[in-house]
């Protein structure tokens, strides 16, 4: 979501005549787009903001802007704490940056009101062949550890027809893969009036757009993972065989404390439904280690779920209390930091071992790979992604945007390796 917000900011700035420079010291405008999911992101941002302050001290005409979730979370104190900041805005007020930059008086201004949906803005995409598509903003869930509802507001879905029209324009512009974005994508459409729509309906509509080869989305919530979405994965050629299904904890007791609205049993039931209809799908997840009150028994239950499910990969986090959340006020059962780290190491071992085992199912198969460019580790090879969202490094000749069959010869927990046949490469060109 933040990457897409940054692309929108860049697109808007280009329409105002700005051009990106390689170094901050060359800039007339320094703009930060901030995340506030974890404390480490806040700390890194504050350090970068200090560098910008020194640059402005030497160049008083430089403008400094701070947008995104961090700015929203400290909206009442941002200018008091950082008086050198010229403009601050939340994720729902990106368009106000243009208003500020074209106004007569460039004094400290803040824009933090929530809107049903941010204004439509031009986008400077990082990849010509791939586009983010924001289908909703905000979140109505009340997870006790999460700051997102307070920084992005209540859930609001974009109009159905407008989304299909945008996908059609993207396809005409050469986009071959779209990723649908929302804090809880599979809750899409419940708030639309007069006609409610479903996320599965949207998947069907996007799949019908000529030119769109692949459809991905992030992130769903296990509570709203219904059979119609799973069947869309089975029945629609463009919907990729990859689902990101956040677990957070394998303990029902901890899930209840997290206010996740599902139990361990309900989560595993969703996994069983997915594996029944789309057995080859890649499953990825998010897991928090060391939530307040987590005992060794609770953590063992998380390890058991990871062993049973066999994730293709996982984002693992040490619990980080966020200001203004219920979990930040929890004082009983706090897990010591060394224990969190030790548990994290055990979790990563299980996740990587099972991911390596799961990846072996691809060895010997031929997968369609969407070429992105040269391999990051070996420029003599090419790099792309399989429909399962696995990075594939392979030998062959192709250009970015080609979809080529690649014979997989080796697999690790993170990447696949293979060879494109001469016939496949020639047909792709």
C-alpha positions in Angstrom: 0.0 0.0 0.0 2.8 2.4 0.9 4.6 1.6 -2.4 1.5 2.5 -4.3 1.0 5.7 -2.4 4.6 6.6 -3.3 3.9 6.0 -6.9 0.9 8.3 -6.8 3.0 11.0 -5.1 5.7 10.7 -7.8 3.0 10.9 -10.6 1.5 14.0 -9.1 4.8 15.7 -8.6 5.8 15.0 -12.2 2.6 16.7 -13.4 3.6 19.7 -11.3 7.0 19.9 -13.1 9.2 18.2 -10.5 11.9 15.7 -11.5 13.5 13.2 -9.2 17.2 13.7 -8.3 19.6 11.0 -7.3 20.8 12.6 -4.0 18.9 14.5 -1.3 21.5 17.2 -1.2 20.4 18.2 -4.8 16.7 18.4 -3.9 14.4 21.4 -3.7 11.8 19.2 -2.1 12.4 16.3 0.2 9.3 14.1 0.6 8.9 11.2 3.1 6.2 8.6 2.8 6.1 6.9 6.2 5.0 3.6 7.6 4.2 3.1 11.3 3.5 -0.6 11.5 6.6 -1.3 13.5 8.8 0.7 15.8 11.9 0.1 13.6 10.3 2.0 10.7 9.7 5.0 13.0 13.3 4.9 14.2 14.7 4.8 10.7 12.5 7.6 9.5 13.5 9.9 12.4 17.2 9.4 11.5 16.4 10.3 7.8 14.5 13.3 9.0 17.5 14.5 10.9 19.6 14.5 7.7 16.9 16.5 5.9 16.9 19.1 8.8 20.7 19.6 8.3 20.1 20.0 4.5 17.4 22.6 5.1 19.7 24.5 7.6 22.2 25.0 4.8 19.5 25.6 2.2 16.5 27.4 3.8 14.4 27.4 0.6 14.2 23.5 0.6 10.8 22.2 1.3 10.3 19.2 3.6 7.1 17.1 3.5 6.1 14.2 5.6 3.2 12.0 4.5 1.8 8.6 5.4 0.8 6.6 8.5 3.5 8.0 10.8 2.4 11.6 10.0 -1.2 10.7 10.7 -0.4 9.0 14.0 1.4 12.1 15.4 -0.7 14.7 13.6 -1.2 16.8 16.8 2.5 17.2 17.5 4.4 16.9 14.2 5.0 20.6 13.8 5.9 21.1 17.4 8.4 18.3 17.4 9.8 19.1 14.0 9.3 22.8 13.2 11.4 22.6 10.1 8.7 20.4 8.4 6.7 22.4 5.9 3.8 20.1 5.1 2.4 16.9 6.7 -0.4 14.8 5.5 -2.0 11.4 6.1 -2.4 8.6 3.6 -5.9 9.8 2.7 -4.8 13.3 1.9 -2.0 12.7 -0.6 -3.7 15.0 -3.1 -3.4 17.9 -0.7 0.3 17.9 -1.4 -0.3 19.5 -4.8 -2.6 22.1 -3.2 0.2 23.0 -0.8 2.9 23.2 -3.5 0.9 25.4 -5.7 -0.4 27.8 -3.0 1.0 31.3 -2.5 2.0 30.8 1.1 4.2 27.8 1.8 3.9 27.7 5.6 3.5 24.7 7.9 0.3 23.0 7.0 -1.2 19.7 7.9 -3.9 17.6 6.1 -5.3 14.7 8.1 -9.0 14.4 7.4 -10.3 11.0 6.4 -12.3 10.8 3.1 -14.4 8.0 1.6 -11.7 7.5 -1.0 -8.6 9.7 -1.9 -8.8 11.7 -5.1 -7.7 10.0 -8.3 -4.1 10.8 -9.0 -1.6 10.1 -11.8 0.8 7.3 -11.0 4.5 6.9 -11.8 4.8 3.1 -11.8 8.0 1.5 -10.8 7.4 -1.3 -13.3 5.8 -0.8 -16.7 4.3 -4.3 -16.7 2.9 -4.3 -13.2 0.4 -2.0 -11.5 -0.9 -1.7 -8.0 -4.7 -1.2 -7.9 -6.1 0.2 -4.6 -9.6 -1.3 -4.3 -10.4 0.0 -0.8 -9.0 2.1 2.0 -9.1 1.8 5.8 -10.1 -1.2 8.0 -13.0 -2.0 10.2 -11.2 -4.7 12.2 -10.0 -3.9 15.7 -6.9 -6.1 16.1 -5.4 -5.1 19.5 -1.9 -4.6 18.2 -2.6 -2.7 15.0 -2.3 1.0 14.4 -3.8 0.9 10.8 -7.4 1.8 11.6 -6.3 5.0 13.4 -4.0 6.0 10.5 -6.1 5.0 7.5 -9.6 5.3 8.8 -12.8 3.2 8.3 -13.1 0.8 5.5 -14.3 2.3 2.2 -14.6 0.5 -1.1 -14.0 2.1 -4.5 -16.9 1.9 -6.9 -16.9 -1.4 -8.8 -17.3 0.0 -12.4 -14.5 2.5 -11.8 -12.1 -0.2 -10.8 -12.9 -2.3 -13.9 -12.4 0.9 -16.1 -9.0 1.5 -14.5 -7.9 -2.0 -15.1 -9.0 -1.7 -18.7 -6.9 1.5 -19.1 -3.9 -0.2 -17.4 -4.1 -3.1 -19.9 -4.2 -0.7 -22.8 -1.0 0.9 -21.3 0.8 -2.4 -21.5 0.2 -3.7 -17.9 0.1 -7.5 -17.7 -0.1 -8.0 -14.0 -2.2 -6.2 -11.4 -2.1 -6.5 -7.6 -5.3 -5.5 -5.9 -4.7 -3.6 -2.6 -6.6 -3.2 0.6 -6.2 -3.6 4.3 -8.8 -6.4 4.1 -9.3 -7.0 0.4 -11.8 -9.8 0.7 -14.2 -7.5 2.6 -14.4 -5.4 -0.5 -17.9 -4.2 -1.6 -19.9 -4.7 1.5 -20.3 -0.9 2.0 -21.2 -0.1 -1.6 -24.7 1.3 -2.2 -27.2 0.8 -3.7 -25.6 -2.4 -5.0 -23.3 -4.4 -2.7 -20.5 -6.3 -4.5 -18.2 -9.1 -3.5 -14.5 -9.5 -3.8 -15.1 -12.7 -5.9 -17.2 -10.6 -8.3 -14.3 -8.2 -8.7 -11.9 -11.0 -9.4 -14.2 -12.3 -12.2 -14.5 -8.8 -13.7 -10.7 -8.1 -13.7 -10.0 -11.5 -15.1 -12.3 -10.7 -18.0 -10.2 -7.7 -19.1 -8.2 -8.4 -22.2 -4.5 -8.1 -21.7 -4.3 -8.8 -18.0 -2.5 -12.1 -17.6 -2.1 -12.2 -13.8 -4.1 -11.0 -10.9 -2.7 -10.9 -7.3 -4.1 -9.3 -4.1 -3.1 -8.4 -0.6 -4.0 -8.8 2.1 -7.1 -10.9 2.9 -8.4 -11.7 6.4 -9.0 -15.3 7.4 -12.5 -14.3 8.7 -13.6 -13.2 5.2 -11.9 -15.9 3.2 -15.0 -17.4 1.7 -15.5 -20.3 -0.7 -16.4 -18.0 -3.7 -12.9 -16.5 -3.5 -11.2 -19.9 -3.3 -13.2 -21.1 -6.3 -12.2 -18.0 -8.2 -8.6 -19.2 -7.8 -9.6 -22.6 -9.2 -11.7 -21.3 -12.1 -10.1 -18.1 -13.3 -7.0 -18.4 -15.5 -5.6 -15.0 -14.4 -6.0 -15.3 -10.6 -2.6 -16.6 -9.5 -2.2 -19.7 -7.3 -0.9 -17.8 -4.4 -2.7 -16.6 -1.2 -1.3 -14.6 1.6 -3.3 -15.7 4.7 -2.1 -14.0 7.9 -2.0 -16.4 10.9 -0.4 -14.1 13.5 -0.5 -16.9 16.1 -1.3 -20.6 16.2 -2.8 -20.2 19.7 -6.6 -19.5 20.0 -6.0 -17.9 23.3 -3.5 -15.4 21.9 -5.6 -14.9 18.8 -8.5 -13.9 21.1 -6.2 -11.4 22.9 -5.2 -10.1 19.5 -8.9 -9.7 18.6 -8.3 -11.5 15.4 -12.0 -12.9 15.3 -11.0 -16.4 14.3 -9.6 -19.4 16.2 -6.8 -21.8 15.3 -9.4 -24.3 14.2 -11.2 -21.8 12.0 -7.9 -20.8 10.4 -7.0 -24.5 9.7 -10.4 -25.0 8.2 -9.8 -22.2 5.7 -6.4 -23.8 4.8 -8.2 -27.1 4.3 -10.7 -25.4 2.0 -8.0 -23.8 -0.1 -6.0 -27.0 -0.4 -9.1 -29.0 -1.4 -9.9 -26.7 -4.3 -6.5 -25.3 -5.2 -4.0 -27.9 -3.9 -1.0 -26.5 -5.7 -1.5 -22.9 -4.4 1.4 -21.2 -2.5 0.4 -20.1 0.9 2.3 -17.3 2.7 1.5 -15.7 6.0 2.4 -13.2 8.8 3.3 -14.3 12.3 3.9 -12.2 15.4 6.3 -13.6 18.1 6.2 -12.5 21.7 2.7 -11.0 21.9 1.9 -10.1 25.6 0.9 -13.2 27.4 2.4 -15.6 24.9 3.6 -18.7 26.9 5.9 -21.4 25.6 2.8 -23.6 25.1 1.2 -20.9 23.0 4.4 -20.5 20.9 4.6 -24.3 20.4 1.0 -24.2 19.0 2.3 -21.6 16.4 5.1 -24.0 15.5 2.6 -26.8 15.1 0.5 -24.8 12.7 3.6 -23.9 10.6 4.6 -27.6 10.5 1.0 -28.7 9.5 0.4 -26.0 6.9 3.8 -25.9 5.3 4.0 -22.2 4.2 5.8 -21.3 1.1 7.2 -18.3 3.0 6.3 -16.2 6.0 6.8 -12.6 7.2 7.8 -13.0 10.9 7.8 -10.2 13.4 8.8 -9.7 17.0 5.9 -7.9 18.7 6.3 -4.2 18.7 3.9 -2.1 20.7 2.3 0.7 18.8 1.1 3.9 20.4 -2.6 4.2 20.9 -3.3 0.5 20.5 -4.8 -1.8 23.2 -1.8 -4.1 23.1 0.5 -1.2 24.0 -1.3 -0.9 27.3 -0.9 -4.6 28.2 1.4 -5.0 31.2 0.9 -8.6 32.3 2.8 -11.5 30.7 5.2 -9.4 28.8 7.7 -11.6 27.0 11.4 -10.7 27.6 13.3 -9.6 24.5 15.8 -12.4 24.7 12.9 -14.9 24.8 11.3 -13.3 21.8 14.6 -13.5 19.8 15.1 -17.2 20.7 11.5 -18.0 19.7 11.9 -16.1 16.5 15.0 -18.2 15.6 13.1 -21.4 16.2 10.1 -20.1 14.1 12.3 -19.1 11.2 14.0 -22.6 11.2 10.6 -24.3 10.9 9.3 -21.9 8.3 12.4 -22.1 6.1 12.6 -25.9 6.4 9.0 -26.4 5.4 9.3 -23.8 2.6 12.3 -25.7 1.2 10.4 -29.0 1.4 7.3 -27.4 -0.3 9.5 -25.8 -3.1 10.7 -29.2 -4.2 7.3 -29.9 -5.8 8.4 -27.5 -8.6 11.6 -29.3 -9.5 11.2 -31.1 -12.8 8.1 -29.1 -13.7 7.8 -26.3 -16.4 6.4 -23.0 -15.1 5.3 -19.9 -16.9 7.6 -17.1 -15.8 6.9 -13.4 -16.3 10.3 -11.9 -17.0 11.3 -8.9 -15.0 14.9 -8.4 -16.0 18.4 -9.6 -15.2 19.0 -11.7 -12.2 20.2 -9.7 -9.2 22.9 -12.1 -8.3 24.0 -13.2 -11.8 23.7 -10.7 -14.7 24.1 -13.6 -17.2 20.8 -15.0 -16.1 17.2 -13.6 -16.2 14.8 -13.1 -13.3 11.1 -13.4 -13.2 8.2 -14.7 -11.1 6.1 -17.8 -11.4 2.3 -17.7 -11.0 3.0 -18.9 -7.4 4.9 -15.7 -6.7 8.2 -17.6 -6.5 11.3 -15.8 -7.8 12.8 -17.7 -10.7 16.4 -17.2 -11.9 17.0 -18.9 -15.3 19.1 -19.1 -18.4 17.7 -18.1 -21.7 17.0 -15.1 -23.9 13.9 -13.0 -23.3 12.9 -9.4 -22.6 10.9 -7.9 -19.7 7.3 -8.6 -20.2 7.7 -12.0 -21.9 6.0 -14.9 -20.3 8.3 -17.9 -21.0 8.0 -21.6 -20.0 11.0 -22.4 -17.7 12.0 -25.9 -16.8 12.8 -25.9 -13.0 16.0 -27.6 -12.0 16.6 -26.6 -8.4 14.7 -25.0 -5.5 15.4 -23.3 -2.2 13.1 -21.8 0.4 13.1 -18.5 -1.4 13.9 -19.0 -5.1 13.7 -21.4 -8.0 16.3 -22.0 -10.7 15.8 -23.3 -14.2 16.3 -23.1 -18.0 14.1 -21.6 -20.7 13.9 -23.8 -23.8 15.1 -22.3 -27.1 11.7 -23.0 -28.6 9.9 -21.2 -25.8 12.3 -18.2 -25.9 11.9 -17.8 -29.6 8.1 -17.9 -29.4 8.2 -15.3 -26.6 10.1 -12.9 -28.8 
